[in-house]
Amino acid sequence: MGLYTTMSIFSEISITSLVLLGLLGLATLIQLIYYWVIFARLAFYRDPGAAPAGGNNLPGVSVVMSARNEYHHLIKNLPELLQQDYPDFEVVVVNHTSSDETASLLKELTPFYPHLKVVSIEQELNFFKGKKFPLSIGIKSAKNELLLLTDADCVPASKQWIKKMVEHYDSKTDIVLGYGPYEPRKGLLNLLIRYDTFVVAMQYLSYALAGIPYMGVGRNLSYRKSMFLRNKGFTSHYKISSGDDDLFINQVANKRNTQINIDPDSFVYSVPKTTFNAYFRQKRRHLTTGKYYKATFKWLLGLFSFTQLLFWVLFILMLSLKIQPILVLSLFLLKLITTIIVQKNTADRLGEHHLLLFSLAIEPIYVFLIPLITFISSINQPKAWK
């Protein structure tokens, strides 16, 4: 009787409805696989907490950043970096042709902080775009093997930042991927920016745990200087203005040499954009690097984004046309429950609890917005980093 009833239901559905229902079911299945096979790794991750020997046995670390007209950020954030609770570290700041008071500030701070190293680039090199060249100069000027990269507008969540990142190194580790959230502010744009950052982190940290790391974020990223030099740094993608973090990691990371760190004390907070146009331009720069990823990652990331978009298009279309609403709503509920479980646990680990309810409401907008920005970026290349 049950089989007869099921056959009767499907016999009454038109071919078009069956095709749409089949596509929706396939998109749902692929999304569930991504969530439970990939993203659940981060959602249910338990930090092993392995640490090297303490005290003076901790290895030396060089914190490296490139700054261009960043006086207002440096005066607030640089002392936080210089006052880290760590026995042996230096902070290398590359002053890249700044025209504001950056040089004066660095000169004033140097006598008070002997572990501050300033590298100045006073003439612009027009054949290099972005911050890869000044960052390379800073890395080559660093005296230590372990590097920690960040930006001038970033501030560590605690004075234990360096120590927490170093704790994830062992003899096989060349790269440690950290998390760089944005500061909470009022307004819908701030929620969108933080949700976007959360989604990106959920993906790159989960893929790293799955043994297929593909990117990091330059706000909070660590790797060995010897690995950087051995792979000739950013040479293979100097022509691309962005990608000092994701393209380089995409090139050198693998399942054996990469670890992640999601200890709250290791987070590095950044100042979010305050206008949609500024966020739009920033996102465009980030998205332009995606086409230079290895084919495997382009396929994996593209399939997730495509099936996510397809799911929402078909769900809205079929529900509005009243095509098998019970089946459609059942598939939606299945995906919704999965999203809630995985994203809630991920949010708990990344300290983003307050984003959960917002994320459920913003996802259908987000999945249409990102392809739109990607399309615009493909036909109108963004300007170089400033």
N, C-alpha and C positions, 0 to 999 in steps of 0.2 A: 504493500500500500504506500509506504514511504517513497520507494523508487518510482512508482507510477505517478505519484503526486509531483515529484521533482521533474520527471520527464514532461508532465503536462504543463508545468510552469514554463519550462524552457521552450516548449513547442509553441507557446503563445507569444514569445518574444521575437521581434523582427530581427532580421540579419544585422541591421545597423546597430540595434540595441545590444545584440550579442557581442558584436565587435567592440563596441564601447565598453561593455561590461568586462570583456576579456582584457582589454587594455588597462582598465582601472585595476582589475585584479592583479595583473602582472606588475604594474607600477607599485601597488601596495606591497606585493611580495618582495620586490627588489628593495624597497625602502625598509621593510622589516629585516631583511638580511643585513643591510648596512648597519641598522641600529643594534641588532643583537650580536652580529659577528665582529663588527669593527668598533662602534661607539661604546658598546657595553664594556669594553676593556678599560676605558677610562672611568666610566660610571661606577664600576665596582673595583677599581684599582686600590690596592693597599701598598703604600710606600714601604719598601723593604727597610728603609732607614739605615742602610749600611753607611758607615762613616770611617774615614781614615783616622789614624792616630791623632790625638789632640795636642794642645800646647804648641811648642815651637816646631813640632814636626809637620805642621800644616804647610803645604807648598806655597810659594810666593804666587801672587796673582796680580795681573795688570788689568785694570778697568780702563777701557778705551772708548772714547766718544769723539765724534766730529761735531763742531759747533760753528754755525754761521749766523751772525747777528742774533745771538741767543742770550744777550746780557740779562734780560728780565727773568729768564728761566735759570740761568747759571747762578745768579746771586741768591736765589732761593734754594736750589737743589744741589749745587756742587758741595756746599758744606756737609750735607747729609751723606754724600758719597765719601768725602774725606774723613768723616768721623765714624766709619764702619768699625765694628768690634772684630778686628782680625789682626793677627800679629805681623804679617808681612804682605803689604800690598802697595801699589802705586796707582794713581789716577792720571791717565794720559789724555789730555785735552788737545785736539787739533783745532786751532783757530783758523778757520778756512775763509780768508779774505773778508773778515768782518769789517763793517763800516760803523758799527755802534761802539759802545763802551766795553765790549768783550775783552779786548787786549788789556785795557786799564784794570779791569776787575781781576784778571788772571795774574797780572803783575803785582797787585795788592795782596792777593792770597798766597802767593808763592813763599814769602818769608815765614808765614805762619804754618804752612803745611809743606815740609820738605819732601813729602811723598807725592806732591803734585808736580807733574811734568808737562810743560807746555810746548807744543810744536806749532810753529806759525807758518802758514802758507800765505804769502802776501800778494802773490800775483795769480790771477785766474788763468787756468789752462783750458782754453776753449775746446780742445779736442777731447776732453774728458767731461762727461755729464754726470750730475748727481754727486753723491758723497762717497762713492767707492774709492776714488783716488785719495782723498784726505784720510779716509778710514784705513786704507792700506799703509799710508805713511805712519799713522799712529800705531798700527800693529807692528810694523817693522821697527818702530822706535821703542816698543815695549821691552822691558828687560826680563820678564818672566815667561815661562812656558804656558801657563794657564791664563787664558784671556777671558774677560767678561765684557761683553759689549752692551752699551745702553745709549740713550739719547739725552740731550741737554734738558728736555722738558719732562724727564722722568725722575721719580724719586722712589727709592726702595721702601718696602713696607716696614722694614725693621733694620736695626743695626747688625743683624745676623745674616743679611742677604748674601754677602760673599761666602761666608762659612757654609750656609745651607746649599749653595750651588756647588761648592767644592766637595761637599760630602758625597755627591753622586758620581765622583770620579773613582775609577779603579784602573788597573793596568791595561784593560782593554778599551776603556772609554776615551773617545776623542771629542765627543760633543755632548753637551747637556742643554736640553731645551727647557726654557722657563716660561712662565705665564706673565703677560703684561696687560692687565686690565686698565680701563680708563676710570678716572675719578668720577664718582656719582655727582651729578648736577641736576638741577630742575629742568623739566621740559621733555617733550616727546623725542626730540633729536638725540638727546643724551641717552635715552633708553634704547633708541635704534642703534647708536654707535656701540653701546655696551653689549647689546644683543648680538650684533655683527661680530664683535671681538670674541664673544663667548662661543658662537657657532664655529668660527675659524679655529679657535683653540680646541674645541671638542674634536674637530677633524684632525688637525696635525698632531695633537698629542695621542689620540687614539691610533692613528696610523703608525706612529712611532712604537707604541706598545704592541702593535700587530707585527712589528719587524719590518715595516716598510716606511721609514721616515721620509718626508718629502719637503719639509720647510721648518723654519723657526721664525721668531720675530726679533728684529734687531734691538728692541727695547730691553730684552732680557734673554741673552743668548751667550753661551760659553763654549769655547773650543780651544784646542791646543794650537799654539803658534807654529809648531813644527808641521802640523797637518796643513795649516793655511799656506805655509811656504812650499811644502811638498807638492801641493796641488796648484801652485802658481796663483794663489789668491783669486781675485776676481777677473783675471786676464781673459778668460773665455767668454765673459759677458760684459766687458767694459762698455761696449757700445750701447747697452741698455741702462737708462738712467737709474732705474730702481732695481731691486733684487739683490742687494748686498747681503740680505739674510736668507730669503727663500731660495733664490737661484743657487747660491753657494751651498746651502745645506742639501738642496736637491741633487747637486753634483757629487758631494762627498759622503753623505750619510748612508749608513746601512744598518742592518739589524744587530750587528756585533759591536759597532762603535758608538751607538747613540743611546742615551738615557734621558728620561724626563724628570722634572722636579715640580711638584705641585704643593710643596710645603707653603702655607700662607706667609711665613717669614721670608720666603724667597721671591714673592711677587714684587713687581716693579710697576708703580702706577704712573700713568701719563695724563697730560692735560687734553681733554677731548676738544674737537672742533665745536665752534659755537654757532656756525651757520651751515645750512644744508649745502650751499655751494662749495664751501671749504671741505666738507666731508665728501662731497661728490668728487671733487678733484683728487683728494687723497685716495679714495677708493679706486678711482680710475688708474692712478699710478700703480697701485698694488695689483690690480687685475691684469694690467698689460704684461706682467711677467709670466702669467700662467701659460701662455702659448709656448714658452721656452722650457717648460717642464719636460721631463722624460715622458715618452709615450705612455708608459704604464700608468703614471699618475694622472696624465691628462684624461685617459680613458676612465680610470676609477672615479676621479672627481667629477668628470663630465657626466658619467652615467648617474651618479647620485643626484646632481643638480637637475638633469633632464627628467628623471623619473619623479622627482619631487614636484617639479613644475607640471609635468603631465598629470600627476595625481590631482593637483588642485584644479587644473583646467577641466579635467573630466568630471571631478566631483561637482563643481559649480554648474557645469553644463548639464549633466544628467539629473541633478537635483532640480534645476530650473525647468527642465523639460519633463520632469516627473517620470523618468525612465528607471524602473525598478527601484524606487526609493528605499525600500526595506533593505535590499542587498547593498545598495550604495551606502546607506547609513551604517550598515554592519561593517563594511570595509573601513569606513571613516573612523568608527569607534575602535576598531582593532588597531589602526595606526595611531589614533589619539592616545590610547592606553599605553602603547609602546613608547611614544614620544614623552609622555608624562613620566613614566618610570625611569627611562634612560636620562632624560634631561634633568630631572630632579636630583638624581644621584650625582650627575656630573656637576650641577650647580652647587651641590653641597661641598664637593671637593675643590671647586674653584672659588668658593666664597661668594657666589652670585645667586643666593637663595631668592632675593627679591625680584629676579628677572623671570622666574618660572611662569607666573600668570601672564605677564606681558608677552612672553615668548609664544604662548599658545594663541594669543590674539594677533601677533604681528607676523607670524610665519607666512600666511597667504600673501601678505603685502611684500614681505622680504623676498620671497621666491620669484616674484615678478620684477622687483626692483633691481636685483643683482644681474639678471640677464640683460636688462635694459642698459645698465651702466656698462656691462661688458660689450654690448653691441656698439654703443656710442664710442667707447674706447678704441674699438677695432677700426672705426672709420675716421677717428679724430684723435691722433696720438697726443697724450698729455705733455706739457712742457717739463723741462728738466727740474730736478730738485733744487730748491733754493733754501 
